[in-house]
Amino acid sequence: MTPTIVTENGHFRMAAGAPSGSTIITQVLQVILNVLEYNMDVGAAVSVPRIHHQWLPDELRVESWGLDALTVQDLRRRGHKIKETTPWGNGNAIAVTSDGTLEGAADPRGEGSPRGL
C-alpha cells in the first residue's frame, strides 16, 4: 500500500514505501517530507523518530524524542492524548542526490538493507 514514486520536472526524484498497516501512509509521507522539504539525506529521513495519529484510538503516538517537550506540553494543554511508544514501522526509500547519484536507505527499525548495482 502506498508505494510512492516522486518525479520533479519529468525526472525521477525519489521512491518510498513501507509495510505496517495503518501507519504506512504516515511513514511514507514523513520520509518524503524529510527528504524534499527538510533536505535530509535518505538515511536520516527513514531513521528519525515518527509521530502518528488516526481516528481510533484517538491518540497521538510519538516515538521517543519524536517531539520536543514544549510541543508535547502544548498539545496536551490543547486536549491531545499523547502516547510515547517504542519505535515502529519499516520505511525504505531511494532518492536522487544533488550530484545525480542514487542514495538508498533501509529503516533501522526493520531488517532490510539498501543494495544497488
N, C-alpha and C positions, 0 to 999 in steps of 0.2 A: 504494500500500500504506500502510495505517495513517493515512489522513486521519482526524483526530480532532476531534469536537465535544464540548466540556465544558459541562455545564449545572450551575447552582447554584440550589437551591430552585425548580426548574422553569423557570428562565430561562437564556438563552444567556449563557455566561461567556467562552468563547474557542474558537477553532478553530486547529488547527495541522496542518501536513503537510510532507513533504519527499520528494524523489527520492533516489537514491543507493544502491540495492541493500541490502546487509547492514547499512548504518548508518542506515536510515530510522527504525527503532523507537528507536534511541539518540537520534537528533536530536529526534524528536517528544517523547519523554519529557523530555529535558533542557530543551527550550523550555517545556513545560508546567510542570515543576517550578520553573524560573526565574521564571515569572510568578506561579504560585499559592503556592509555598512561600517563595521568596526575594524576593517583591514587586518584581521587576524590571519596568520598562516593556518593552513588546514589542520595541522596537528593541534594547535591551540583551540581552534574552533570546535573540534569534536571533543576536546578534553575538559573545557571549563565547566563549572557547576551549572546545573539546569534548574529551571522552575517550570511547573506545570499546573494548570487549573482546568478542571472540567466540571460539568454540572453536578454529577453525583460521584463521589461525595463532594460536597460543596466546601472544598478546602484548597488552599494553595500549597502544593508540595514544593519544597525547596531543598536542594541538596546543601550539605554543609558548605558554608561560605558563598552560597548562591546569591544572597542579598546582604548588603551591609546592615548593621544593627539599627541604624536610624531609619532605614527604609522599612525594615520589619516592624519596628515600633510604630511608625506612622500607619502602615497597613493595618496593624492590629487596632490602633486607635479608631480607624475608619470602619471597623467591624469585620475585617477579613480573618478567617480562621487559617492559621499558618501551621503546617506540619513539616518539621525538619525530617528529612528522610535520608536513607543511605543512598549512595549513587545508583542510578538506574539508567537503562537504555543501552543502545549499542549503535550510535550513529556513525556512518562512514562517508567519506567524501573524497573527490578528486577535483582539483582546480588548476586553472592555468595561472602561473605566476606572472609578475610584471615583465620578466625576461622571456616569456613564452614557453617555459618548461612546464611539465605536469608535476603536480605535487599531490600525493595521496596520503590519507591517514585513516587508520582504524581506531575506533574508540577504545581507550584503555579499560573501559568498563566491561568490554567483551573479550572474545578470544581470538579475533582476527588480527591480521597484519597486512600492511599495504605491500603490494607486489607490482612490478612493472617490467616491461620489455624494453 
